[in-house]
C-alpha cells in the first residue's frame, strides 16, 4: 500500500500525484504520494485503491484561515449589478459548457443520473422529499439547493448531510484554481451561482452519487443547472409571480422559462397549475415529445398516519410531485418494480420513511430563542418561512395561523419541529400570546402585493399581529461569510426601503382602524417599528419578554426573505 500525506493548497503536486488526480477526479491539491515507499501498481489497481480510500482522506488540511479564504474567493465571483442586467458576458449561457470542458466534466455530466426540478414555489421542498425517498431506498444521493441560510455548504448534501468543510475545501480549490488558470477575456471566470453549480457537478461526479437531485436557481432555460443535457426525469413545482424583472410579467412567460428544463423525450411531472401556465407547459412538452403528467397532491391516507417531515398543508403538493419523480427514477435507474402513485392504495414503507424524515431549513420551521432562559416571565418563539411571492405569502400565512393555534394548546411545546423542542411551559392560552411580524424583502418585490396577502390571510384565520418590525438584512449580497462577519449595528445603514415597507403596513392598519392623516409616516408607532439592524430588533424582542408582567409567549413570524431567515437562525441558535 502507498502512503498519503496532506499538503497545503499552494504546494505543487509531484508528477505522479498530479497525473492520478487528473485521471481520478481527486483534487490535486490535497495529497502527495511518497513513491519511494511502494512499487507503482498498474493504473487500474491504483485507481481502485485511491477510490476505495476517498472517504478516508482528509482533503483539505490547510490551516484555520483556509475556509475564510475560500469564502473570500467565492465572494469575488459575485457581480455588483442587478440580476436583471444583461450587459455582462457572464450572462451568456453557452459559457457553462465551456466551463464544463475546462473542468473535464463533460463525460461525467453525461453519466450523471439527474432529477431536475424548477418552479416558483416548493421546488426546494420537492427536491428534499425526493432525495430522502431515494436515500431511504439505499441509493447514494447528492442534493444541490439554493440559497443557503447560514453556511454555503448547505447547498451540497451527500446522503442527506451537508458536505464536510474539509471535502468542500478540497473540491472548491480544485475547481477554482483550474478555472483561474484556464479562463481568459473571452471565457471569463464564472459568476457566483454558476460556479456553485459547477462545484456541485464536480462533487457529485467525484463522490459517485447514484442520484443527483438539482434545484434550479432561477428560471430554468438559462439556469446553470440546465447544463444537464439528459436528466432521468424533470419536475415543475407550483408556478406564480416572482423574478418578473427577469422571467417576464405574465404566468405564460414565466412558465416558458421554467419549461426550459424539458429535454427531448425525457418524462416530466408537474402539479396543478393556473390555466395560463399549464397551456404553456403543455405546448413546450409537446414540442419536445415530453410525456408531461399532472400529479395530484398526496393524501394523508397514502402516508398511513405518518406526518410529512416538512410542515404545512402545501407540502402535500410538493410531496406528491416528489413521489412521482422518485418513482420514475427508481423504475428507470434503480430497476425496481415500483407502482406508479395513482395505482397505490398506500405508499411503500421506504417512501413513507423518506417523506417523514425529509428536512429543509427555513421552510415552515419553528425554533425557540435559545438565549432566552426557560424560567423567565415569558417565552420567545420564531416561526420561519422564506416566502417571498404573493402566492407563497398566502401559504405562509395559513401555515403560521395553524401553527400558532396548535402550539397554544396544552403541552404544545412538546411537538415543536426541526430541533425546536426545549420550551418548559406546559400550556399557553390565546390571551397570553402575542403575534409579531419580523419582515424584510428585496426591493425588486412589491410590498403592496406581499404584505396585504400576508396580513389579510392571517386575519381571516383569526390571527392579528400586535406589531410589525422591519429590518435590513445582515447578510450582504456582495460577500459570502459566516456568523462572525455579521455586524451588530451600522448607524449609517440605508433604511429607506424599510421605511417604505413600514408605510405600506401602516396604510393597511390605518384602513382598518382609521388613523389620523400622517400617522403612517412615523418611524415608530404602536403598530410597527423600523430597526437599524436585526440584532437591535431581537434585543427589543428579548427585552419585551423579560419585561412582560405575566407569562407571555411572543410568537414571531419571520418571512419575506430567505436571507433574513438565515440571519435570524444565526442569531437565535447557540
VORO-972766 format. One record per residue (C-alpha): x, y, z; residue in one letter; residue number from 1. Coordinates in steps of 0.1 Angstrom, whole numbers, plus 5000, padded with zeros to 4 digits. Layout:
N
[[X; Y; Z]; "a"; NUM];
...
END
This chain:
574
[[5000; 5000; 5000]; "x"; 1];
[[5012; 5035; 4993]; "x"; 2];
[[5015; 5063; 5018]; "x"; 3];
[[4994; 5095; 5016]; "x"; 4];
[[5002; 5129; 5032]; "x"; 5];
[[4984; 5162; 5031]; "x"; 6];
[[4998; 5193; 5017]; "x"; 7];
[[4987; 5230; 5016]; "x"; 8];
[[4968; 5243; 4986]; "x"; 9];
[[4998; 5263; 4975]; "x"; 10];
[[5022; 5234; 4973]; "x"; 11];
[[5026; 5217; 4939]; "x"; 12];
[[5018; 5181; 4935]; "x"; 13];
[[5045; 5157; 4922]; "x"; 14];
[[5041; 5144; 4887]; "x"; 15];
[[5027; 5110; 4898]; "x"; 16];
[[5002; 5127; 4921]; "x"; 17];
[[4990; 5152; 4896]; "x"; 18];
[[4986; 5125; 4869]; "x"; 19];
[[4965; 5104; 4893]; "x"; 20];
[[4944; 5134; 4905]; "x"; 21];
[[4937; 5144; 4869]; "x"; 22];
[[4925; 5110; 4859]; "x"; 23];
[[4907; 5100; 4891]; "x"; 24];
[[4888; 5132; 4898]; "x"; 25];
[[4905; 5138; 4931]; "x"; 26];
[[4916; 5174; 4940]; "x"; 27];
[[4952; 5176; 4930]; "x"; 28];
[[4959; 5200; 4959]; "x"; 29];
[[4950; 5175; 4986]; "x"; 30];
[[4975; 5147; 4986]; "x"; 31];
[[5011; 5137; 4978]; "x"; 32];
[[5022; 5102; 4971]; "x"; 33];
[[5056; 5091; 4986]; "x"; 34];
[[5066; 5069; 4957]; "x"; 35];
[[5097; 5056; 4974]; "x"; 36];
[[5075; 5037; 4998]; "x"; 37];
[[5058; 5015; 4973]; "x"; 38];
[[5062; 4998; 4939]; "x"; 39];
[[5039; 5016; 4914]; "x"; 40];
[[5010; 4992; 4907]; "x"; 41];
[[4991; 4992; 4875]; "x"; 42];
[[4969; 5022; 4868]; "x"; 43];
[[4937; 5001; 4872]; "x"; 44];
[[4949; 4988; 4906]; "x"; 45];
[[4960; 5022; 4918]; "x"; 46];
[[4927; 5037; 4906]; "x"; 47];
[[4907; 5012; 4926]; "x"; 48];
[[4929; 5018; 4958]; "x"; 49];
[[4925; 5055; 4956]; "x"; 50];
[[4888; 5054; 4950]; "x"; 51];
[[4883; 5030; 4980]; "x"; 52];
[[4902; 5054; 5002]; "x"; 53];
[[4885; 5086; 4990]; "x"; 54];
[[4863; 5090; 5021]; "x"; 55];
[[4892; 5084; 5044]; "x"; 56];
[[4914; 5111; 5030]; "x"; 57];
[[4914; 5144; 5047]; "x"; 58];
[[4912; 5165; 5015]; "x"; 59];
[[4920; 5199; 5029]; "x"; 60];
[[4942; 5202; 5060]; "x"; 61];
[[4951; 5238; 5051]; "x"; 62];
[[4951; 5258; 5083]; "x"; 63];
[[4925; 5277; 5103]; "x"; 64];
[[4920; 5305; 5078]; "x"; 65];
[[4915; 5284; 5048]; "x"; 66];
[[4877; 5283; 5049]; "x"; 67];
[[4876; 5321; 5052]; "x"; 68];
[[4900; 5323; 5022]; "x"; 69];
[[4876; 5301; 5002]; "x"; 70];
[[4846; 5323; 5011]; "x"; 71];
[[4866; 5354; 5001]; "x"; 72];
[[4875; 5338; 4968]; "x"; 73];
[[4838; 5328; 4963]; "x"; 74];
[[4827; 5363; 4971]; "x"; 75];
[[4849; 5377; 4943]; "x"; 76];
[[4826; 5360; 4918]; "x"; 77];
[[4795; 5379; 4930]; "x"; 78];
[[4787; 5407; 4905]; "x"; 79];
[[4778; 5441; 4918]; "x"; 80];
[[4750; 5446; 4894]; "x"; 81];
[[4713; 5438; 4892]; "x"; 82];
[[4704; 5402; 4882]; "x"; 83];
[[4682; 5417; 4855]; "x"; 84];
[[4711; 5435; 4838]; "x"; 85];
[[4720; 5415; 4807]; "x"; 86];
[[4751; 5436; 4798]; "x"; 87];
[[4778; 5412; 4812]; "x"; 88];
[[4795; 5384; 4793]; "x"; 89];
[[4788; 5361; 4822]; "x"; 90];
[[4751; 5360; 4812]; "x"; 91];
[[4760; 5340; 4780]; "x"; 92];
[[4745; 5307; 4789]; "x"; 93];
[[4768; 5288; 4764]; "x"; 94];
[[4797; 5297; 4787]; "x"; 95];
[[4785; 5270; 4811]; "x"; 96];
[[4795; 5243; 4786]; "x"; 97];
[[4829; 5259; 4782]; "x"; 98];
[[4834; 5257; 4819]; "x"; 99];
[[4825; 5220; 4819]; "x"; 100];
[[4851; 5214; 4793]; "x"; 101];
[[4877; 5234; 4813]; "x"; 102];
[[4869; 5212; 4843]; "x"; 103];
[[4869; 5180; 4824]; "x"; 104];
[[4834; 5173; 4834]; "x"; 105];
[[4817; 5167; 4801]; "x"; 106];
[[4818; 5129; 4803]; "x"; 107];
[[4808; 5129; 4839]; "x"; 108];
[[4778; 5150; 4832]; "x"; 109];
[[4766; 5125; 4805]; "x"; 110];
[[4768; 5097; 4831]; "x"; 111];
[[4751; 5116; 4859]; "x"; 112];
[[4716; 5103; 4868]; "x"; 113];
[[4698; 5136; 4874]; "x"; 114];
[[4664; 5146; 4887]; "x"; 115];
[[4660; 5183; 4877]; "x"; 116];
[[4633; 5205; 4894]; "x"; 117];
[[4622; 5240; 4885]; "x"; 118];
[[4593; 5261; 4898]; "x"; 119];
[[4583; 5293; 4917]; "x"; 120];
[[4572; 5277; 4950]; "x"; 121];
[[4581; 5244; 4965]; "x"; 122];
[[4610; 5233; 4943]; "x"; 123];
[[4634; 5231; 4972]; "x"; 124];
[[4609; 5211; 4993]; "x"; 125];
[[4602; 5188; 4964]; "x"; 126];
[[4639; 5182; 4960]; "x"; 127];
[[4644; 5175; 4997]; "x"; 128];
[[4615; 5150; 4997]; "x"; 129];
[[4628; 5133; 4965]; "x"; 130];
[[4663; 5130; 4979]; "x"; 131];
[[4651; 5115; 5012]; "x"; 132];
[[4630; 5089; 4994]; "x"; 133];
[[4659; 5077; 4972]; "x"; 134];
[[4683; 5077; 5002]; "x"; 135];
[[4658; 5055; 5021]; "x"; 136];
[[4659; 5031; 4992]; "x"; 137];
[[4696; 5027; 4998]; "x"; 138];
[[4710; 5048; 4970]; "x"; 139];
[[4738; 5073; 4974]; "x"; 140];
[[4724; 5108; 4968]; "x"; 141];
[[4737; 5142; 4960]; "x"; 142];
[[4713; 5172; 4966]; "x"; 143];
[[4720; 5208; 4953]; "x"; 144];
[[4697; 5235; 4965]; "x"; 145];
[[4698; 5273; 4970]; "x"; 146];
[[4701; 5296; 4986]; "x"; 147];
[[4720; 5287; 5018]; "x"; 148];
[[4708; 5302; 5051]; "x"; 149];
[[4739; 5300; 5073]; "x"; 150];
[[4767; 5282; 5056]; "x"; 151];
[[4773; 5278; 5019]; "x"; 152];
[[4780; 5241; 5024]; "x"; 153];
[[4742; 5237; 5030]; "x"; 154];
[[4738; 5238; 4992]; "x"; 155];
[[4757; 5205; 4988]; "x"; 156];
[[4743; 5175; 5006]; "x"; 157];
[[4758; 5140; 5003]; "x"; 158];
[[4735; 5112; 5016]; "x"; 159];
[[4714; 5138; 5034]; "x"; 160];
[[4743; 5156; 5052]; "x"; 161];
[[4759; 5189; 5043]; "x"; 162];
[[4793; 5183; 5027]; "x"; 163];
[[4821; 5185; 5053]; "x"; 164];
[[4843; 5216; 5055]; "x"; 165];
[[4874; 5195; 5045]; "x"; 166];
[[4858; 5180; 5015]; "x"; 167];
[[4843; 5213; 5004]; "x"; 168];
[[4877; 5230; 5005]; "x"; 169];
[[4893; 5202; 4985]; "x"; 170];
[[4867; 5204; 4957]; "x"; 171];
[[4864; 5242; 4959]; "x"; 172];
[[4901; 5249; 4954]; "x"; 173];
[[4904; 5222; 4927]; "x"; 174];
[[4876; 5239; 4907]; "x"; 175];
[[4886; 5275; 4915]; "x"; 176];
[[4923; 5272; 4907]; "x"; 177];
[[4917; 5253; 4875]; "x"; 178];
[[4893; 5279; 4863]; "x"; 179];
[[4916; 5307; 4873]; "x"; 180];
[[4944; 5291; 4852]; "x"; 181];
[[4923; 5284; 4822]; "x"; 182];
[[4898; 5313; 4818]; "x"; 183];
[[4905; 5345; 4798]; "x"; 184];
[[4888; 5376; 4785]; "x"; 185];
[[4867; 5355; 4761]; "x"; 186];
[[4858; 5329; 4787]; "x"; 187];
[[4858; 5349; 4820]; "x"; 188];
[[4856; 5333; 4855]; "x"; 189];
[[4820; 5321; 4861]; "x"; 190];
[[4797; 5342; 4882]; "x"; 191];
[[4788; 5332; 4917]; "x"; 192];
[[4758; 5308; 4911]; "x"; 193];
[[4774; 5293; 4880]; "x"; 194];
[[4805; 5284; 4900]; "x"; 195];
[[4784; 5268; 4927]; "x"; 196];
[[4765; 5247; 4902]; "x"; 197];
[[4798; 5236; 4886]; "x"; 198];
[[4812; 5228; 4920]; "x"; 199];
[[4781; 5207; 4927]; "x"; 200];
[[4787; 5188; 4894]; "x"; 201];
[[4823; 5182; 4904]; "x"; 202];
[[4814; 5170; 4939]; "x"; 203];
[[4786; 5146; 4927]; "x"; 204];
[[4808; 5132; 4900]; "x"; 205];
[[4838; 5126; 4922]; "x"; 206];
[[4817; 5112; 4950]; "x"; 207];
[[4800; 5089; 4926]; "x"; 208];
[[4765; 5095; 4937]; "x"; 209];
[[4738; 5073; 4923]; "x"; 210];
[[4712; 5101; 4920]; "x"; 211];
[[4719; 5138; 4917]; "x"; 212];
[[4689; 5160; 4926]; "x"; 213];
[[4693; 5195; 4912]; "x"; 214];
[[4671; 5225; 4922]; "x"; 215];
[[4670; 5253; 4896]; "x"; 216];
[[4684; 5285; 4909]; "x"; 217];
[[4664; 5310; 4888]; "x"; 218];
[[4641; 5304; 4859]; "x"; 219];
[[4652; 5272; 4841]; "x"; 220];
[[4661; 5278; 4804]; "x"; 221];
[[4693; 5298; 4812]; "x"; 222];
[[4700; 5285; 4847]; "x"; 223];
[[4734; 5270; 4852]; "x"; 224];
[[4719; 5237; 4863]; "x"; 225];
[[4704; 5234; 4828]; "x"; 226];
[[4738; 5222; 4816]; "x"; 227];
[[4724; 5188; 4822]; "x"; 228];
[[4715; 5175; 4788]; "x"; 229];
[[4698; 5142; 4796]; "x"; 230];
[[4682; 5141; 4830]; "x"; 231];
[[4663; 5110; 4840]; "x"; 232];
[[4632; 5130; 4849]; "x"; 233];
[[4621; 5166; 4852]; "x"; 234];
[[4597; 5183; 4876]; "x"; 235];
[[4579; 5217; 4877]; "x"; 236];
[[4566; 5227; 4911]; "x"; 237];
[[4539; 5254; 4916]; "x"; 238];
[[4542; 5285; 4894]; "x"; 239];
[[4535; 5321; 4904]; "x"; 240];
[[4547; 5356; 4900]; "x"; 241];
[[4583; 5361; 4911]; "x"; 242];
[[4615; 5374; 4895]; "x"; 243];
[[4593; 5391; 4869]; "x"; 244];
[[4621; 5416; 4861]; "x"; 245];
[[4640; 5386; 4846]; "x"; 246];
[[4614; 5359; 4837]; "x"; 247];
[[4586; 5381; 4824]; "x"; 248];
[[4554; 5397; 4836]; "x"; 249];
[[4529; 5370; 4828]; "x"; 250];
[[4524; 5335; 4840]; "x"; 251];
[[4528; 5323; 4805]; "x"; 252];
[[4562; 5339; 4801]; "x"; 253];
[[4573; 5326; 4835]; "x"; 254];
[[4561; 5291; 4826]; "x"; 255];
[[4580; 5292; 4793]; "x"; 256];
[[4613; 5300; 4812]; "x"; 257];
[[4607; 5272; 4837]; "x"; 258];
[[4598; 5247; 4809]; "x"; 259];
[[4633; 5254; 4795]; "x"; 260];
[[4645; 5224; 4815]; "x"; 261];
[[4624; 5200; 4794]; "x"; 262];
[[4646; 5177; 4773]; "x"; 263];
[[4637; 5157; 4742]; "x"; 264];
[[4618; 5126; 4752]; "x"; 265];
[[4626; 5129; 4789]; "x"; 266];
[[4595; 5124; 4811]; "x"; 267];
[[4583; 5153; 4832]; "x"; 268];
[[4558; 5159; 4860]; "x"; 269];
[[4541; 5190; 4873]; "x"; 270];
[[4514; 5199; 4898]; "x"; 271];
[[4480; 5216; 4891]; "x"; 272];
[[4488; 5250; 4877]; "x"; 273];
[[4468; 5281; 4866]; "x"; 274];
[[4454; 5276; 4831]; "x"; 275];
[[4477; 5302; 4815]; "x"; 276];
[[4508; 5285; 4829]; "x"; 277];
[[4496; 5249; 4822]; "x"; 278];
[[4489; 5257; 4785]; "x"; 279];
[[4525; 5269; 4780]; "x"; 280];
[[4539; 5238; 4799]; "x"; 281];
[[4518; 5215; 4777]; "x"; 282];
[[4529; 5233; 4745]; "x"; 283];
[[4566; 5231; 4754]; "x"; 284];
[[4562; 5195; 4763]; "x"; 285];
[[4545; 5187; 4730]; "x"; 286];
[[4573; 5204; 4710]; "x"; 287];
[[4599; 5181; 4727]; "x"; 288];
[[4579; 5149; 4727]; "x"; 289];
[[4579; 5151; 4765]; "x"; 290];
[[4553; 5130; 4784]; "x"; 291];
[[4541; 5156; 4809]; "x"; 292];
[[4519; 5143; 4837]; "x"; 293];
[[4500; 5164; 4862]; "x"; 294];
[[4504; 5150; 4898]; "x"; 295];
[[4477; 5155; 4924]; "x"; 296];
[[4486; 5164; 4960]; "x"; 297];
[[4494; 5135; 4983]; "x"; 298];
[[4467; 5124; 5007]; "x"; 299];
[[4471; 5116; 5044]; "x"; 300];
[[4457; 5081; 5036]; "x"; 301];
[[4487; 5073; 5015]; "x"; 302];
[[4511; 5081; 5044]; "x"; 303];
[[4494; 5056; 5067]; "x"; 304];
[[4491; 5081; 5096]; "x"; 305];
[[4527; 5095; 5093]; "x"; 306];
[[4533; 5132; 5092]; "x"; 307];
[[4555; 5148; 5065]; "x"; 308];
[[4589; 5159; 5076]; "x"; 309];
[[4582; 5194; 5063]; "x"; 310];
[[4552; 5212; 5079]; "x"; 311];
[[4523; 5229; 5062]; "x"; 312];
[[4493; 5217; 5041]; "x"; 313];
[[4510; 5229; 5009]; "x"; 314];
[[4537; 5203; 5014]; "x"; 315];
[[4513; 5176; 5003]; "x"; 316];
[[4515; 5191; 4968]; "x"; 317];
[[4553; 5190; 4968]; "x"; 318];
[[4554; 5155; 4983]; "x"; 319];
[[4531; 5143; 4956]; "x"; 320];
[[4554; 5156; 4929]; "x"; 321];
[[4584; 5141; 4947]; "x"; 322];
[[4568; 5107; 4948]; "x"; 323];
[[4563; 5107; 4911]; "x"; 324];
[[4599; 5119; 4904]; "x"; 325];
[[4614; 5093; 4927]; "x"; 326];
[[4592; 5065; 4913]; "x"; 327];
[[4603; 5073; 4878]; "x"; 328];
[[4639; 5074; 4888]; "x"; 329];
[[4636; 5041; 4907]; "x"; 330];
[[4619; 5024; 4878]; "x"; 331];
[[4644; 5037; 4852]; "x"; 332];
[[4677; 5036; 4870]; "x"; 333];
[[4671; 5016; 4901]; "x"; 334];
[[4653; 4989; 4881]; "x"; 335];
[[4629; 4985; 4909]; "x"; 336];
[[4593; 4973; 4904]; "x"; 337];
[[4575; 5003; 4919]; "x"; 338];
[[4539; 5011; 4912]; "x"; 339];
[[4531; 5045; 4899]; "x"; 340];
[[4513; 5067; 4925]; "x"; 341];
[[4478; 5065; 4910]; "x"; 342];
[[4479; 5027; 4915]; "x"; 343];
[[4490; 5029; 4951]; "x"; 344];
[[4465; 5025; 4979]; "x"; 345];
[[4492; 5032; 5004]; "x"; 346];
[[4528; 5042; 4998]; "x"; 347];
[[4556; 5017; 5004]; "x"; 348];
[[4574; 5019; 5037]; "x"; 349];
[[4606; 5034; 5022]; "x"; 350];
[[4586; 5062; 5006]; "x"; 351];
[[4568; 5070; 5038]; "x"; 352];
[[4600; 5070; 5058]; "x"; 353];
[[4617; 5092; 5032]; "x"; 354];
[[4588; 5117; 5033]; "x"; 355];
[[4586; 5117; 5071]; "x"; 356];
[[4623; 5123; 5076]; "x"; 357];
[[4629; 5150; 5049]; "x"; 358];
[[4643; 5183; 5062]; "x"; 359];
[[4650; 5217; 5047]; "x"; 360];
[[4659; 5248; 5068]; "x"; 361];
[[4638; 5279; 5066]; "x"; 362];
[[4606; 5264; 5053]; "x"; 363];
[[4578; 5263; 5079]; "x"; 364];
[[4604; 5259; 5107]; "x"; 365];
[[4597; 5266; 5143]; "x"; 366];
[[4626; 5275; 5166]; "x"; 367];
[[4626; 5290; 5201]; "x"; 368];
[[4652; 5316; 5210]; "x"; 369];
[[4679; 5295; 5227]; "x"; 370];
[[4693; 5326; 5245]; "x"; 371];
[[4660; 5331; 5265]; "x"; 372];
[[4661; 5313; 5298]; "x"; 373];
[[4632; 5289; 5302]; "x"; 374];
[[4623; 5302; 5337]; "x"; 375];
[[4619; 5338; 5327]; "x"; 376];
[[4585; 5355; 5327]; "x"; 377];
[[4578; 5348; 5291]; "x"; 378];
[[4588; 5329; 5260]; "x"; 379];
[[4601; 5338; 5226]; "x"; 380];
[[4595; 5315; 5196]; "x"; 381];
[[4603; 5322; 5160]; "x"; 382];
[[4583; 5308; 5131]; "x"; 383];
[[4605; 5310; 5100]; "x"; 384];
[[4594; 5307; 5064]; "x"; 385];
[[4613; 5322; 5034]; "x"; 386];
[[4581; 5331; 5014]; "x"; 387];
[[4587; 5360; 4990]; "x"; 388];
[[4559; 5359; 4964]; "x"; 389];
[[4522; 5368; 4967]; "x"; 390];
[[4512; 5332; 4965]; "x"; 391];
[[4537; 5319; 4990]; "x"; 392];
[[4528; 5347; 5014]; "x"; 393];
[[4493; 5333; 5015]; "x"; 394];
[[4506; 5298; 5020]; "x"; 395];
[[4529; 5311; 5048]; "x"; 396];
[[4501; 5329; 5065]; "x"; 397];
[[4479; 5298; 5065]; "x"; 398];
[[4507; 5277; 5080]; "x"; 399];
[[4516; 5303; 5106]; "x"; 400];
[[4480; 5307; 5117]; "x"; 401];
[[4476; 5270; 5120]; "x"; 402];
[[4509; 5265; 5138]; "x"; 403];
[[4504; 5292; 5165]; "x"; 404];
[[4469; 5279; 5172]; "x"; 405];
[[4483; 5244; 5176]; "x"; 406];
[[4512; 5255; 5197]; "x"; 407];
[[4490; 5274; 5221]; "x"; 408];
[[4472; 5243; 5231]; "x"; 409];
[[4482; 5224; 5263]; "x"; 410];
[[4516; 5207; 5261]; "x"; 411];
[[4520; 5221; 5226]; "x"; 412];
[[4557; 5228; 5232]; "x"; 413];
[[4564; 5191; 5231]; "x"; 414];
[[4559; 5189; 5193]; "x"; 415];
[[4578; 5219; 5181]; "x"; 416];
[[4596; 5208; 5150]; "x"; 417];
[[4630; 5209; 5135]; "x"; 418];
[[4650; 5208; 5167]; "x"; 419];
[[4629; 5234; 5184]; "x"; 420];
[[4619; 5214; 5215]; "x"; 421];
[[4630; 5228; 5247]; "x"; 422];
[[4603; 5252; 5260]; "x"; 423];
[[4595; 5245; 5296]; "x"; 424];
[[4560; 5258; 5295]; "x"; 425];
[[4532; 5232; 5297]; "x"; 426];
[[4504; 5253; 5281]; "x"; 427];
[[4496; 5287; 5268]; "x"; 428];
[[4462; 5304; 5262]; "x"; 429];
[[4454; 5328; 5234]; "x"; 430];
[[4453; 5355; 5260]; "x"; 431];
[[4489; 5351; 5269]; "x"; 432];
[[4503; 5350; 5233]; "x"; 433];
[[4513; 5379; 5211]; "x"; 434];
[[4520; 5375; 5173]; "x"; 435];
[[4547; 5398; 5159]; "x"; 436];
[[4559; 5401; 5123]; "x"; 437];
[[4596; 5404; 5115]; "x"; 438];
[[4599; 5413; 5079]; "x"; 439];
[[4622; 5423; 5050]; "x"; 440];
[[4621; 5416; 5013]; "x"; 441];
[[4642; 5426; 4983]; "x"; 442];
[[4635; 5459; 4967]; "x"; 443];
[[4626; 5443; 4934]; "x"; 444];
[[4595; 5429; 4950]; "x"; 445];
[[4563; 5448; 4955]; "x"; 446];
[[4553; 5450; 4992]; "x"; 447];
[[4518; 5462; 4981]; "x"; 448];
[[4513; 5426; 4969]; "x"; 449];
[[4531; 5408; 4996]; "x"; 450];
[[4520; 5424; 5029]; "x"; 451];
[[4483; 5425; 5022]; "x"; 452];
[[4483; 5388; 5013]; "x"; 453];
[[4501; 5380; 5045]; "x"; 454];
[[4481; 5403; 5068]; "x"; 455];
[[4446; 5395; 5054]; "x"; 456];
[[4451; 5358; 5053]; "x"; 457];
[[4462; 5357; 5089]; "x"; 458];
[[4433; 5379; 5099]; "x"; 459];
[[4409; 5356; 5081]; "x"; 460];
[[4422; 5328; 5103]; "x"; 461];
[[4418; 5348; 5135]; "x"; 462];
[[4455; 5358; 5138]; "x"; 463];
[[4463; 5395; 5143]; "x"; 464];
[[4498; 5410; 5147]; "x"; 465];
[[4503; 5433; 5176]; "x"; 466];
[[4534; 5448; 5160]; "x"; 467];
[[4554; 5446; 5128]; "x"; 468];
[[4592; 5450; 5128]; "x"; 469];
[[4611; 5460; 5097]; "x"; 470];
[[4649; 5454; 5095]; "x"; 471];
[[4676; 5454; 5069]; "x"; 472];
[[4692; 5420; 5061]; "x"; 473];
[[4725; 5414; 5079]; "x"; 474];
[[4738; 5393; 5051]; "x"; 475];
[[4753; 5413; 5023]; "x"; 476];
[[4748; 5404; 4987]; "x"; 477];
[[4784; 5410; 4977]; "x"; 478];
[[4800; 5388; 5002]; "x"; 479];
[[4797; 5352; 5014]; "x"; 480];
[[4805; 5350; 5051]; "x"; 481];
[[4799; 5333; 5084]; "x"; 482];
[[4781; 5345; 5115]; "x"; 483];
[[4813; 5361; 5128]; "x"; 484];
[[4811; 5385; 5098]; "x"; 485];
[[4777; 5399; 5107]; "x"; 486];
[[4776; 5435; 5121]; "x"; 487];
[[4755; 5441; 5152]; "x"; 488];
[[4747; 5476; 5142]; "x"; 489];
[[4755; 5501; 5115]; "x"; 490];
[[4743; 5537; 5122]; "x"; 491];
[[4749; 5546; 5086]; "x"; 492];
[[4728; 5518; 5071]; "x"; 493];
[[4703; 5530; 5044]; "x"; 494];
[[4668; 5523; 5059]; "x"; 495];
[[4648; 5540; 5031]; "x"; 496];
[[4634; 5506; 5019]; "x"; 497];
[[4625; 5496; 5054]; "x"; 498];
[[4605; 5528; 5059]; "x"; 499];
[[4588; 5521; 5026]; "x"; 500];
[[4577; 5487; 5039]; "x"; 501];
[[4566; 5502; 5071]; "x"; 502];
[[4545; 5528; 5053]; "x"; 503];
[[4527; 5500; 5034]; "x"; 504];
[[4520; 5482; 5066]; "x"; 505];
[[4508; 5513; 5084]; "x"; 506];
[[4484; 5520; 5055]; "x"; 507];
[[4469; 5486; 5059]; "x"; 508];
[[4464; 5492; 5097]; "x"; 509];
[[4451; 5527; 5090]; "x"; 510];
[[4425; 5513; 5066]; "x"; 511];
[[4412; 5490; 5093]; "x"; 512];
[[4414; 5514; 5123]; "x"; 513];
[[4411; 5549; 5108]; "x"; 514];
[[4443; 5565; 5120]; "x"; 515];
[[4447; 5602; 5116]; "x"; 516];
[[4464; 5615; 5085]; "x"; 517];
[[4502; 5614; 5087]; "x"; 518];
[[4504; 5587; 5113]; "x"; 519];
[[4518; 5562; 5088]; "x"; 520];
[[4549; 5584; 5083]; "x"; 521];
[[4562; 5578; 5118]; "x"; 522];
[[4594; 5557; 5123]; "x"; 523];
[[4578; 5541; 5153]; "x"; 524];
[[4542; 5536; 5163]; "x"; 525];
[[4521; 5512; 5183]; "x"; 526];
[[4517; 5491; 5151]; "x"; 527];
[[4552; 5489; 5137]; "x"; 528];
[[4588; 5499; 5141]; "x"; 529];
[[4620; 5502; 5119]; "x"; 530];
[[4652; 5490; 5134]; "x"; 531];
[[4687; 5498; 5122]; "x"; 532];
[[4697; 5461; 5124]; "x"; 533];
[[4684; 5427; 5131]; "x"; 534];
[[4703; 5424; 5164]; "x"; 535];
[[4686; 5455; 5176]; "x"; 536];
[[4651; 5441; 5168]; "x"; 537];
[[4659; 5408; 5185]; "x"; 538];
[[4672; 5427; 5216]; "x"; 539];
[[4639; 5445; 5216]; "x"; 540];
[[4620; 5412; 5215]; "x"; 541];
[[4641; 5397; 5243]; "x"; 542];
[[4636; 5428; 5264]; "x"; 543];
[[4599; 5426; 5258]; "x"; 544];
[[4599; 5390; 5271]; "x"; 545];
[[4618; 5399; 5302]; "x"; 546];
[[4596; 5430; 5309]; "x"; 547];
[[4563; 5411; 5304]; "x"; 548];
[[4544; 5412; 5337]; "x"; 549];
[[4528; 5378; 5332]; "x"; 550];
[[4538; 5347; 5313]; "x"; 551];
[[4536; 5358; 5277]; "x"; 552];
[[4546; 5339; 5246]; "x"; 553];
[[4559; 5361; 5218]; "x"; 554];
[[4553; 5343; 5185]; "x"; 555];
[[4574; 5360; 5158]; "x"; 556];
[[4568; 5352; 5121]; "x"; 557];
[[4600; 5358; 5101]; "x"; 558];
[[4593; 5359; 5064]; "x"; 559];
[[4598; 5379; 5031]; "x"; 560];
[[4634; 5367; 5025]; "x"; 561];
[[4654; 5335; 5030]; "x"; 562];
[[4684; 5357; 5037]; "x"; 563];
[[4665; 5372; 5066]; "x"; 564];
[[4655; 5338; 5078]; "x"; 565];
[[4691; 5327; 5077]; "x"; 566];
[[4702; 5358; 5096]; "x"; 567];
[[4677; 5351; 5123]; "x"; 568];
[[4688; 5315; 5127]; "x"; 569];
[[4724; 5326; 5132]; "x"; 570];
[[4712; 5350; 5159]; "x"; 571];
[[4690; 5327; 5180]; "x"; 572];
[[4709; 5294; 5180]; "x"; 573];
[[4738; 5287; 5203]; "x"; 574];
END
